[in-house]
């Protein structure tokens, strides 16, 4: 599964799943462009990769801004001469609120970062991936695809469902260029996405009582780890998954089968 000579871009790579995936890709020989909203956080990941003998550099990027995304993609290609792997991972939970209380600005922020950000990074990468083929991996979620019981997450779930639909459209369109496109759908994973989660008091008005059996992650009895997800990303980035495209893969320890 060696990725020697390959170049990867990972968004939202300053922490959580993105960080774990960047480290895993670099450990297999890929050169990794680390994108994050906070450059200091991204630089710490670069330092960790470099300390282990890998190659990476960091850029501060808001994935909802077209010029910033395009600049970052071009920088990676100019620096290393090619692009092979794109992990569109950046995302937020955003504001959790009843639909009638959710402001258009709050809706837009979630959709722009999660869905528009995925579109922008994919779009800017295509001209470079066309040269040698490659792999695009998108972080979606069980929410919006298998699970709809998380009340107040209408914007988030819509963006995640949209990512899967976009992935399938892109996979078919780009297959002729040997570019594979897939989505991962994590359940509960130990990350810091809670920092970008903003529940409102109005949620109490629409809550629906749901009783789950004891332990709602049956496989392990708790959330998964970023490293477990990173192993899936590595598989989809490598030639070991050379005939897999247009597919969403759930990584949740059967959580969504219990909640769906």
Secondary structure, DSSP 8 states (H G I E B T S, - for coil): ---TT-EEEEETTTSHHHHHHHHHHHHTT-EEEEEES-HHHHHHHHHHHHHTT-EEEEEE--TT-HHHHHHHHHHHHHHHS---EEEE-----EEE--TTT--HHHHHHHHIIIIIHHHHHHHHHHHHHTTT-EEEEEE--SBTTTB--STT-HHHHHHHHHHHHHHHHHHHHHGGGTEEEEEEEE-SBSSSGGGGEEE-GGGGGT-------S-SSTTTTS-B-HHHHHHHHHHHHSGGGTT--S-EEEESTTHHHHH-
